[in-house]
């Protein structure tokens, strides 16, 4: 009898916890110390920005419904940018802490980025590509846009990009070249000149 009463009590408690609304975290009223960008690897409706105070409490949770797998990021000249390889939606947080989402090439249906950086008020990035049997290699796409989203450069590269780093004059793209027919990987660095658009011969 006692065991039956205990089981009923436990079941009632479980059901109560399942169906009662759970209150969300209390918002902090302290000054912001930093922001935390989060996203889901497989879904594009679970991203956002948490504004955190110096004690680690949440001040504000701003949903960013189209951000996915934002694992590629860079910070330069007070501007933070982040994006993912699975989805062509990218987050920019400016010097004024205001955020916006962009789609490279103005099309959210393209694949995401292998690497991305702020550049001269705009964006420089290498977009994810595909195997190309015609070229016997894996191809990526170099894209450079200005602050208004105007495409300044769009060029196919024979590289599987791992990272990029830029100076005012040059962009260095690091990765490897894949030869499909022999399944051969070879390390590769591409230097792109921003002023001339030249990719020097190796």
C-alpha positions in Angstrom: 0.0 0.0 0.0 2.8 2.4 1.0 4.6 1.6 -2.2 1.5 2.4 -4.3 1.0 5.7 -2.6 4.7 6.5 -3.2 4.4 5.6 -6.9 1.3 7.7 -7.3 3.0 10.7 -5.6 6.1 10.4 -7.8 3.9 10.2 -10.9 1.9 13.2 -9.9 5.1 15.2 -9.2 6.5 14.2 -12.6 3.3 15.3 -14.4 3.2 18.6 -12.5 6.8 19.4 -13.5 6.1 18.5 -17.1 3.0 20.6 -17.6 3.5 23.6 -15.3 5.0 26.6 -17.2 8.6 27.1 -16.2 9.7 30.7 -15.6 12.5 32.0 -17.8 15.7 33.3 -16.3 15.6 36.7 -14.6 17.1 39.5 -16.7 20.0 41.3 -15.2 20.0 45.1 -14.9 23.8 45.5 -14.7 25.9 46.9 -17.5 26.8 44.6 -20.4 30.3 43.0 -20.3 30.2 40.8 -23.5 28.0 39.1 -26.0 27.7 35.4 -26.7 26.7 34.3 -30.2 25.0 30.9 -30.4 23.6 28.7 -33.2 22.5 25.2 -33.9 24.5 23.0 -36.3 21.5 21.4 -38.1 18.7 24.0 -37.7 18.5 27.6 -38.9 15.8 28.8 -36.4 17.7 28.5 -33.1 20.4 31.1 -33.3 20.8 34.3 -31.3 22.9 36.7 -29.3 23.1 36.7 -25.5 24.2 40.0 -23.8 26.0 39.1 -20.6 26.9 41.2 -17.5 30.3 40.9 -15.7 28.8 38.4 -13.2 27.7 36.1 -16.0 24.0 36.9 -15.8 21.9 37.4 -19.0 20.8 41.0 -19.8 19.2 40.3 -23.1 18.5 37.3 -25.4 18.1 38.4 -29.1 16.9 35.6 -31.4 18.5 35.4 -34.8 16.2 33.0 -36.5 18.2 32.4 -39.7 21.7 31.9 -38.2 23.1 28.3 -38.4 26.3 26.6 -37.5 28.2 30.0 -37.0 31.6 28.3 -36.4 33.6 30.5 -38.8 34.3 33.9 -37.4 36.7 36.9 -37.3 37.2 40.1 -35.4 38.9 43.1 -37.0 38.9 46.8 -36.5 36.1 46.6 -33.9 33.8 44.5 -36.2 32.8 40.9 -35.5 31.5 38.7 -38.2 30.4 35.0 -38.0 28.9 32.5 -40.4 28.7 28.8 -41.0 29.5 26.2 -43.8 25.9 24.9 -43.9 23.9 28.1 -44.5 24.5 31.4 -46.3 23.5 33.6 -43.4 26.1 35.6 -41.6 26.1 37.9 -38.6 27.9 41.2 -38.4 28.2 43.1 -35.1 29.5 46.6 -35.7 31.4 49.0 -33.5 28.1 50.4 -32.1 27.2 46.9 -31.0 24.3 46.8 -33.5 23.9 43.5 -35.3 22.6 42.6 -38.8 22.3 39.4 -40.9 23.6 39.3 -44.5 23.5 36.8 -47.3 26.5 36.8 -49.6 25.7 37.2 -53.2 22.2 38.3 -51.9 21.0 34.7 -52.0 20.3 32.7 -48.8 20.1 29.5 -50.9 23.8 29.3 -51.5 26.0 27.2 -49.3 27.9 28.9 -46.4 31.5 29.9 -45.9 34.8 28.2 -45.2 36.3 31.4 -43.9 35.1 35.0 -43.5 36.5 38.4 -42.4 35.4 42.0 -42.2 37.2 44.0 -45.0 37.2 47.7 -45.6 33.6 48.2 -44.4 32.4 45.1 -46.2 33.2 41.4 -46.3 35.8 39.1 -47.7 35.0 35.3 -47.6 35.6 32.0 -49.2 32.4 30.2 -49.8 31.9 26.4 -49.6 31.9 24.7 -53.0 31.8 21.2 -54.5 33.8 18.5 -56.1 34.4 19.2 -59.7 35.3 16.1 -61.8 35.9 18.5 -64.8 38.7 20.2 -62.8 39.7 17.0 -61.0 39.5 19.0 -57.7 37.4 20.6 -55.0 36.4 24.2 -55.8 35.6 27.1 -53.4 34.4 30.6 -54.3 36.2 33.8 -53.3 33.7 36.6 -52.7 34.4 40.2 -51.7 31.5 42.6 -51.1 31.4 46.3 -50.1 29.3 47.7 -47.2 26.2 47.8 -49.4 26.5 44.2 -50.5 27.8 45.1 -54.0 30.0 42.2 -55.3 33.5 43.5 -55.9 35.0 40.0 -56.6 33.7 36.6 -57.4 36.3 34.0 -58.4 36.5 30.2 -58.4 39.5 28.8 -56.5 41.0 25.3 -56.7 41.3 24.9 -53.0 39.6 23.4 -49.9 39.9 26.3 -47.6 40.7 26.0 -43.9 41.2 29.6 -43.0 42.1 33.1 -44.3 43.9 36.1 -42.9 44.2 39.6 -44.5 46.3 42.7 -44.4 45.2 46.0 -46.0 46.8 44.9 -49.2 46.5 41.1 -49.4 44.3 38.2 -48.5 46.0 34.9 -47.7 43.8 31.8 -48.1 45.1 28.6 -46.5 44.0 25.1 -47.2 44.8 22.2 -49.5 44.2 21.2 -53.1 42.5 17.9 -53.7 43.2 15.8 -56.8 40.1 13.7 -57.1 41.5 11.1 -59.5 44.2 10.1 -57.1 42.6 11.2 -53.9 45.7 13.3 -53.2 45.8 16.2 -50.8 48.5 18.9 -51.1 48.9 22.0 -48.8 48.2 25.2 -50.5 48.3 29.0 -49.8 46.7 31.5 -52.2 47.6 35.2 -52.0 45.0 37.6 -53.4 45.9 41.3 -54.0 43.0 43.5 -53.1 44.1 46.5 -55.2 44.8 44.6 -58.4 42.7 41.5 -58.1 45.7 39.4 -59.0 46.3 35.9 -57.9 50.1 35.5 -58.3 51.4 32.3 -59.9 52.9 29.8 -57.4 
